[in-house]
């Protein structure tokens, strides 16, 4: 059943090869039994993952990056749209309702029912596009196991860093220190609960961190830049038996002296990719993607978490190429970049 006939063709933003974008037109396909057909209303560019795919700046060969990004590559995974048709076995959502999903930047998408979620009435289309990033960060914050009053340092104040700042503040981090070279980003972090900010490269920030913490090192450190050169400096900020959460998707190898900086200090270095979120709820793994995603949207609807002020730019879908070139030139001048439909 459909509330309105879908467009006969769909347009998808596609990386044909590094730094070459095409808007690929293809006939729309009706949903299978467990699928829903969605007409996109807004989608968010992931300035980390997608710029890596667009630039081609990732390790070649058998790296996880090379296995994930295979050209031609349909870009994007933060989609909000309205359901236009559902498969025969789908009991909800229904045509006309809004959903969030990990579908690409495309005017019309097919989504497995199990991987989509209804968007609450109190959350706008553009706010909903942060859903995937929100689940990613929430998983990382949970893996950090922050206790009330633990000192937390966040290295990198991009979109993930902003969300991590807000969620660490909600979790009881104190003090909460954010490091970035861009002052505009640090201002947004302060609005999200950062007690201190440091405008410097991570390598120059250690003494300032220790000064803020009264001579101690941090209980928890989040590395969220995705830059291999930042990782060694981030590791050095953690105390003995502290935790380092690798939340940024690093683009290549880093050099860390594991004997001196990890082994002898008893550090925990924890990878926090969204794929490490439990798929199934058990008494030991209660926080699945579904529960994290629902909580993230509930926090926005309740105005306990704000993302609308993170939107800095909007580009029509037809100008996607301009959006990526703009970000590649200097992504520090932008935060959330929305494609409009």
Buried (B, 14 or more C-beta within 10 A) or exposed (E): EBEEEBEEEBBBBBBEEBBEBBBBEEEBEEBBEBBBBBBBBBBBBBBBBBBBBBBBBBBEEEBEBEEEBEEEBBBBBBBBBBBBBBBEEBEEBEBEBBBBBBBBBBBBBBBBBEBBBBBBEEBBBBBBBBBBBBBBBBBBBBBBEBEEEBBBBBBBBBBBBBBBBBBBBBBEBBBBBBBBBBEBBBEBBBEBBBBBBBBEBBEEBBEBBBEBBEEEBBBBBBBBBBBBBBBBBBBBBBBEEBBBBBBBBBBBEBEBEEEEBBEEBEBBBBEBEBEEBBEEEEEEEEBBBBBBBBBBBBBBBEEEBBBEEBBEBBBEBEBBBEBBEBBBEEBBEBBBBBBBB
